[in-house]
Amino acid sequence: MPVLKKTDATIVALCGSPHANGNTATALRLLFNKLSGISKKIYFAYELAVHPCTGCGFCSREFGCIFDDGMNELYETLQHSRILIIASPLYFSHLPSPLKSIIDRCQVFWEYYNRGNKPLHQQYGCALLIGGGNYSNMFMPSVITLRHFFNSINYRFDEEKYLLLPDINNKKDIQNDDITKKIADTASYIKTLV
């Protein structure tokens, strides 16, 4: 992989919400506030204008993609960051499509590693998923997708440490003692990975 320009972000978050001040973004910012002193950057999937993967095979031959879009900066950032947090609401029981397009376009990394190349350093994946409902296995489709995603891009992860928040329908649902403690616990875990 060509070593791209180094980014300053140790922790990168991909936010799948279209709402910059919605429940997911609010919870993510609360988490980031607990990670003071560590460089961080948030990318909003809806703002990146990422073209969906077409399976053209370009990345199987060289590092990169035929599409010149928001993924170019993201490839660089992901190459150098240490921790990737996927923060997303559930839409129809799954990750929103702009976030899924980003995940699909990370095929670039899988192809690169599949050719025998190695990452620059060990990287870790985390998740913060929010749902308005509360039913059995509501997070399972997203957790399975993230399992395959993190495995494919060579990130270590611990699904037991994912922050899964059901019954979040407005910002006041996030601002209670139970959620605040869960966010603090997640921040403490992330600090052990830095």
C-alpha positions in Angstrom: 0.0 0.0 0.0 1.4 3.4 -0.8 2.0 5.2 2.5 -0.4 8.1 2.3 0.0 11.4 4.1 -0.1 10.9 7.8 -3.3 12.0 9.6 -3.3 13.3 13.1 -6.4 11.3 14.2 -5.7 8.4 16.5 -9.4 7.7 16.8 -11.6 7.9 13.7 -15.4 7.7 13.9 -17.7 7.0 11.0 -21.1 8.4 11.9 -23.9 6.8 9.9 -26.6 9.3 10.9 -27.8 12.0 8.5 -28.4 14.2 11.5 -25.3 16.1 12.7 -27.0 16.8 16.0 -29.2 13.7 16.3 -29.1 11.0 18.9 -26.2 9.1 17.4 -24.0 12.1 16.9 -24.9 13.3 20.4 -23.9 10.0 22.0 -20.7 9.9 19.9 -19.7 13.4 21.1 -20.4 12.4 24.7 -18.0 9.5 24.1 -15.4 11.7 22.5 -15.6 14.1 25.5 -14.5 11.2 27.7 -11.5 10.7 25.4 -9.9 14.0 26.0 -6.2 14.3 25.2 -6.5 11.8 22.3 -6.7 13.1 18.7 -10.1 12.3 17.2 -12.0 12.9 13.9 -15.6 12.3 12.9 -16.7 11.6 9.4 -20.4 11.8 8.6 -21.3 9.1 6.0 -24.0 11.3 4.5 -21.6 14.2 3.8 -18.8 12.1 2.1 -20.8 11.4 -1.0 -19.3 8.0 -1.5 -20.2 6.1 -4.7 -21.3 2.5 -4.0 -18.8 -0.2 -4.9 -19.4 -1.7 -8.4 -17.2 -4.8 -8.0 -15.1 -3.7 -10.9 -11.9 -5.3 -9.6 -9.6 -2.3 -9.8 -8.6 -2.6 -6.2 -7.6 -6.2 -6.7 -4.7 -5.0 -8.9 -3.6 -1.9 -7.0 -4.4 0.1 -3.9 -7.1 2.6 -4.7 -10.4 2.9 -6.4 -11.7 4.1 -9.8 -14.0 6.5 -8.0 -12.6 9.9 -7.0 -14.8 10.8 -4.1 -14.8 11.1 -0.3 -13.2 7.7 0.2 -9.8 9.1 -0.9 -9.3 11.1 2.4 -10.9 8.2 4.4 -8.5 5.6 3.0 -5.6 7.8 4.1 -7.1 8.4 7.6 -7.9 4.8 8.1 -4.4 3.7 7.1 -2.9 5.8 9.9 -5.5 5.8 12.7 -5.4 3.3 15.5 -9.1 3.0 16.4 -12.2 3.1 14.2 -15.6 3.6 15.8 -18.6 2.9 13.8 -21.4 5.0 15.3 -24.8 4.5 13.7 -28.5 4.5 14.2 -30.5 1.4 13.0 -32.6 2.1 10.0 -34.9 -0.8 9.2 -32.9 -2.9 11.6 -29.6 -2.2 9.9 -26.8 0.3 9.1 -27.9 3.2 6.9 -26.9 2.8 3.2 -24.3 5.6 3.0 -22.4 3.9 5.8 -22.7 0.5 4.2 -21.3 2.0 1.0 -18.3 3.1 2.9 -17.9 -0.4 4.4 -18.2 -1.9 0.9 -15.6 0.5 -0.5 -13.1 -0.7 2.2 -12.7 -3.7 -0.1 -9.5 -1.8 -1.1 -7.9 -2.8 2.3 -9.0 -6.5 2.0 -7.6 -6.8 -1.4 -4.3 -5.2 -0.3 -3.9 -7.5 2.7 -5.0 -10.5 0.6 -2.0 -9.8 -1.6 0.2 -10.4 1.4 0.8 -6.9 2.5 0.6 -5.9 6.2 -1.0 -2.9 8.0 1.2 -0.1 9.3 0.3 -1.1 12.9 -2.4 -3.0 14.9 -5.8 -1.4 14.6 -9.0 -1.8 16.6 -12.7 -1.6 15.7 -15.5 -0.4 18.1 -19.2 0.2 17.6 -21.8 2.6 19.1 -25.2 1.5 17.8 -28.5 3.2 18.6 -32.0 1.9 18.1 -35.4 3.4 18.8 -36.9 0.1 19.6 -36.1 -2.6 22.1 -36.6 -6.2 20.8 -34.6 -9.4 20.8 -31.5 -9.4 18.6 -32.3 -5.9 17.1 -28.6 -5.2 16.8 -27.6 -8.6 15.4 -27.7 -7.7 11.6 -25.4 -4.7 12.2 -23.1 -6.6 14.6 -22.7 -9.4 12.0 -21.9 -6.8 9.3 -19.3 -5.1 11.5 -17.8 -8.5 12.4 -17.1 -9.2 8.7 -16.0 -5.7 8.1 -13.5 -5.5 10.9 -12.2 -9.0 10.0 -11.8 -8.0 6.3 -9.8 -4.9 7.0 -7.6 -6.6 9.7 -8.9 -4.8 12.7 -9.2 -6.5 16.1 -12.5 -6.1 17.9 -14.5 -7.3 20.9 -18.2 -7.4 20.3 -18.8 -7.7 24.0 -17.4 -4.1 24.3 -19.7 -2.6 21.7 -22.0 0.1 23.0 -25.5 -1.0 22.0 -28.2 1.4 23.1 -31.9 0.4 22.6 -34.9 2.7 23.4 -33.2 5.9 22.3 -35.9 8.1 20.7 -34.6 11.5 21.7 -31.6 13.2 23.2 -33.0 13.1 26.8 -32.9 9.3 26.5 -29.1 9.5 26.1 -28.7 11.9 29.1 -29.4 9.5 32.0 -27.1 7.9 34.5 -27.2 4.4 33.0 -26.2 5.6 29.5 -23.6 8.0 30.9 -22.0 5.1 32.8 -22.1 2.9 29.6 -20.4 5.7 27.6 -17.8 6.2 30.3 -17.1 2.4 30.4 -16.7 2.4 26.6 -14.3 5.3 26.8 -12.2 3.5 29.5 -12.0 0.4 27.2 -11.0 2.5 24.2 -8.2 4.2 26.2 -6.7 0.7 26.8 -6.4 0.3 23.0 -4.6 3.6 22.3 
